[in-house]
Amino acid sequence: MTLADAVREDMGGVLAIYNDVIRTSTAVYSEVEFTAERGDAWFDAKAAQGFPFIVARDASGIIGFGTFGEFRAWPCYQYSVEHSIHVRADRRGGGIGRALLIDLVERAGALGKHAMIAGIDADNDASMRLHESLGFSVVGHFREVGFKFGRWLDLKFLQRLLS
């Protein structure tokens, strides 16, 4: 497996993973899949803002991706970012998410960011364990703030200070 900065041609593999997550899990609180055009706009927005978009790949193609962006759009939040990482279903549990998250934490620190935020479905035990093992702590638990698959969802916010 290798990690690299994503290029536009990677977006097909990225969106295959992301849309599968949307269809099959509560890791993303959306039921609307990304079109190619929306994926390109996402990629362009990250590049324009100077935020990383990274991919993990092996001989089978894109097996995971990660990015981060503004936590909130107000100026005084400029040192805080919120990240997103996703791994292809057939490759979960093999350390890819860990590698992506470590890389994002390092990149955020290099950009002078002070805090990284994760929004995680409260029932996503694997993601919770991963984040806690890398120094993230639960700082908030929002009850029944999402609704997907006919049920209410709880969202936990985790935080890691970078400096």
BELDALIN-V29712 format. One line per field, one symbol per residue. ss: DSSP state (~ for helix, > for strand, _ for the rest). phi: phi as a letter, one per 20 degrees, with the letter a starting at -180 (. if undefined). burial: # if it has 9 or more other C-alpha atoms within 8 Angstrom, else .. A space follows every 10 residues. Layout:
BEGIN
ss=???
phi=???
burial=???
END
This chain:
BEGIN
ss=_>>>>__~~~ ~~~~~~~~~~ ~~~~______ _____~~~~~ ~~~~~~~~~_ __>>>>>>__ >>>>>>>>>> ____~~~__> >>>>>>>_~~ ~____~~~~~ ~~~~~~~~~~ ____>>>>>> >___~~~~~~ ~~~___>>>> >>>>>>>>__ >>>>>>>>>> >__
phi=.cdbffdgff ffffffffff fffdbdfceb ddfeegffff ffgfffffem efcdcdccfe ofdabbbbbg fbeegfefed cddbcbcggf cfndnfgfff fgffffffff enfdcddcdc gfeefffffg fffdnecfca cdeleccblm bfceddddcc eed
burial=..#..#...# #.###.###. ##...##.#. ..##.#..## ..#..##... ########.. .######### #.....#### ###.####.. ##...##..# ##.##.###. ..######## ##.#...#.# ##...###.. #..#####.. .######### .#.
END
